Amino acid sequence: MGTVTVSFEMTLDGVFDQMEHWFDVDDPELVRHSDELVFGADAVLLGRESYEFFREYWPAQSDDRGFAAHYNALPKHVASTTLTGPLDWNATLIEGDVAETVRGLREQYGSIISHGYGQLAATLMDAGLVDEVHVGIHPFIVSHAEVRLRTPHPVGLRLLDVQRYDSGTIFARYAPA
């Protein structure tokens, strides 16, 4: 059975957006961390907002590492109650019960990554479908951001690993307790 990893980046005060102010795309440690996660994935799960943002951004990107080409080629499964299919960018709209669909995807793929922490991640956490949560915590305080990290029920996590980088960014890996 495949695994589902939820991965997101945030500031110390929990800001997920406004990344142009705090995410350092030239930090080699961030690049290495992203490479390991994405090159190890067989598929991607996205909510509507992440899908719409990434669909506009990634197809226009290229790099010497092959990251953009790999990410663009990965099959993507999108949870949305407002989008209608068919979708572009190698994406399939999840129709019906999201948790049930993801259970089926776990049978199909060895490693699934979900970027962002909105409604999709909360649904996956609540259904017990998340194997790991990867959090990049960046040394910035932005303030005035949209609130995320909401689940219908409290979710206990246990720390698996922490990596500290020279930039001050911390990457933490958790598993459900």
C-alpha positions, 0 to 999 in steps of 0.5 A, a space after each residue: 500500500 502506498 503512502 501519503 505525505 502532506 508537505 507545506 512551507 510556512 513562516 514562524 507565525 503560520 503564514 502559508 501565502 506571500 511566499 515571495 517575501 520569505 521563501 528563498 528559491 536560491 537556498 540549496 538546502 531547500 532545493 535538495 529537500 524539495 528534490 528528495 520529496 518530489 523525485 520520490 513521488 509517483 503522484 500528486 494530490 492537490 486541492 483546488 487552490 494549489 492546483 490552480 496556482 501550480 498549474 499556472 506556475 509549473 508548466 512555464 518552468 525549467 531547470 537543470 535538475 529536471 525538477 520541473 519536468 518531473 513535477 509536470 509529468 507526475 499524475 495529479 489528482 485534484 479535490 474540488 467541489 467547484 472545478 469540472 473536468 476534464 482538467 489539464 496539466 496531467 490532472 484528474 478531478 476527484 469525483 465523489 468521496 475524496 477519502 475513498 478515492 485516495 484509498 484507491 490511489 494508495 493501492 495504485 501508487 507507491 508514494 503520493 505527495 500532497 502540497 499545501 494544508 487546506 481542506 484537502 489535507 484536513 480531510 486526509 488527516 481526519 480520514 487517517 490517510 496521512 502517513 507523514 507531514 513534512 513542514 518547512 518552517 521559515 525564519 520570518 514573521 509576516 502577519 495578516 495571513 489566511 488561517 490554515 491548519 484546521 482539522 475537524 478534530 484534534 490530530 496528535 503527531 509524533 516527531 520523526 525527524 528535524 533538520 536545521 539549515 544554515 538559513 534558519 529554516 527547519 524541516 520537521 517530519 511528523 507521523 500521526 500519533 
